[in-house]
Amino acid sequence: MNKPGFETLFEPVKIGDVEISNRIAMAPMNLLYSTPDGYVSEQNIAWYARRAKGGFGLIITEAIVMTALAAPFIVYRNLYLHNDTFTAGLNRMVEAVHNFGAKIFAQLSIGLGRQGRALDGTPPYAPSPIPYEVNADMLPNTFKLMLGNPDLQRYMKGQAPREMTVEEILSEEERYAEACVRAVTAGFDGVEIHAPHGYLLHQFLSPRSNKRTDEYGGSLVNRMRFLVELTERTLEAVRGAVPVGVRMSAAEHLSQGLTLDEVKVVAKKLEDMGVAYFNISDGSYEALKYFFPEDIEHVKNHLLKEAAELKEVLDIPIITPSIHDPVIAEKAISEGATDIISLGRQSIADPDWPNKVKNGEVNSIRRCNRCLQCLMRIMAGLYPRCAINPEVGFEQYNAELFPNKRKGEVMPTPFVKWALAQMMQSSK
């Protein structure tokens, strides 16, 4: 029985034709657990399976890099999907999550753009040749303790990028769509186009980083053209086998940056095209204190105002992050401010948050104190750990998280749906 007061939080919700068992998602986080060359590790599998075991209805992966052009510019480590050799490991990860009854969506990235850094010194590519630069005032206070760290110093100012050509844009859209089919083959229940936090698609959307004078720059219609074309190709490629969502920052919080009013226009356009949900975040790596807020009192209602404004223009489900308090989460969903809440750092601190809330054990939740030590370790090139959860980073040694026999279908259902749609299209 659900504890009285949290009934709405544990109601199922549909994204497209995929039913999620509750309104609690694990937010996407780049935790560097992949192998150095982008393959799934045992820790990747165990990490996601542990959160599924803890009761999260939906797991959203870290940003999986989808193209060979983007792959060399990954600052530390990310999962890759730019050729077929990556698919089998991702399928193992999907199977482990499904073993605990959760759904898993793949967040798919077309690259870091000017935020990228190649080991051989090759300049990254971006909408315009404008390097990124972080003002110390835009860092969380905790991060200022690391200003002398050489890794953080490299992060503070990027290399001057070269301008991406139109030919590269069109080619990357094609490569991305091809990789989306691999995500379907791997069995993911949905895919999420990655467009927040100052990454490449965000750079095209933002007037502060996009100074192009061609059809991909200038007006909002032009600045969102890359994202719109990419979404169109993605929807066409997956052929309805899985729902397609988009993640964007609600605002950039920088001079001449992307605004919430512009985001609402973009989101409505994407909904009209067939996007099944909208996942909001905030800020960018140049405005990290909005991306990773640390003031516990201030962030109790983090982004709920922005989510409510988006719900005024959208009919599709909205996912809102950082609502760590189950009372506030229940109220937000029951009052229609959002449809699903997602937990990032709180899922690190306590992967059993959903089960504890469901079982009336709210007082036993290990509350994330937003100390940012997990993120500071990542910025220093270390594997993440948690100050209050000693299990973090060691999940791979828990044999219970690895299925010892197949549970469910042999061929992943999304792939079968895609293959049937492909056959029907070919017969016309």
Secondary structure, DSSP 4 states (H G I P E B T S, - for coil): -PPTT-TGGGS-EEETTEEESSSEEEPP-----S-TTSPPPHHHHHHHHHHHHTT-SEEEEEEEE--TTTGGG-SS---B-SSGGGHHHHHHHHHHHHTTT-EEEEEEE---GGG---TT-PPPEESSS---B--GGGS-GGGGGGTT-HHHHHHHBPPPPEEPPHHHHHHHHHHHHHHHHHHHHHT-SEEEEE--BTSHHHHHH-TTT----STTSSSHHHHTHHHHHHHHHHHHHHTTSS-EEEEEES---STT---HHHHHHHHHHHHHHT--EEEEE--BTTBHHHHS---TTGGGGTTHHHHHHHHTT--S-EEEE----HHHHHHHHHTTS-SEEEESHHHHH-TTHHHHHHTT-GGG--------HHHHHHHTTPPP--SS-TTTT-GGG-GGGS-SS--S-SS-HHHHHHHHHHHHHHH-
